[in-house]
Amino acid sequence: MALNRRRPNLFVIGAMKAGTTSLHAYLAEHPQIFMSAYKEPCYFNEELRWSKGEDWYLGLFAGADSERFVGESSTTYTMQPKYTGVVEKLERFAPEARIVYLLRDPIDRIVSHYWYAVTGYGERRDMMTAVRENPNYVDFSRYAVQLEPYLSRFGRERIYIMTLEALHREPRDAMRDLLVWLGVDPAVESLDLSVQMNVTPQKLQRARGGGLLNRFRYSRLWEQVAPSVPPMIRQAATRLALRREDRPVQPVEQVEAYLRPILAGEVSRLSQMLGRDFPEWRRLCGSKES
């Protein structure tokens, strides 16, 4: 019964294309933390999986035992205004939850988001056109907008801000700081922090047919039938849905110049909200250094 299952109390809420897959895996290695095997359950999104019900959701954590934290990661929880009402649902479900928000240079995030859309969702526009025409690219990098309702409902003390740049530069220090904040054993020596997951490849796997078949691979129907489909057929379906090709040249510098004045004010607001700056966001600042 759902009442006998552990309820999650740790949520990695994003940002999309900011390293959440790696962070989810790192947290899952810690003996005092149970992370759902199924990343991106997106349960608190009305438009996605809310209708599947609490029994389905709690079933994702059926393997949890006595761990101090039971958690999940869903980047759709910080995708306003595309998805709304998430924070209210989450607060009602877990008012004492701890929230982790992993951020990245907002321009880097947009560029990675674009290539992700090209790869899996049939994005065929050039980068500049796509960024101008699809507000999601910029909206998901408006971190202050995404964070504000969480601060209002959960309070600053329950929200941890981490950057992908820090996680890449000093992964052990970054993870140790997070574990200290969570109040679990801060020893990171046993964690394998060497693997960075979901890095945008130089060769893309572009979705065929406008991405329709690839989107089916992430649909509710596929979730239901996939366990009964032999692995060889699933692999063949993946090959049919995607084709490998070189990444086309894009006017990234023009995109950067377009985005900087839009996002500079957003980051300034974020800094005021959090009482910290983000000098590591070099692309936003126009720095050529790596």
Beta strands, then each sheet from edge to edge (+ up, - down):
strand 1: 10-12
strand 2: 33-35
strand 3: 69-73
strand 4: 98-103
strand 5: 159-163
strand 6: 203-207
strand 7: 242-246
sheet 1: 2+ 3+ 1+ 4+ 5+
sheet 2: 6+ 7-
end
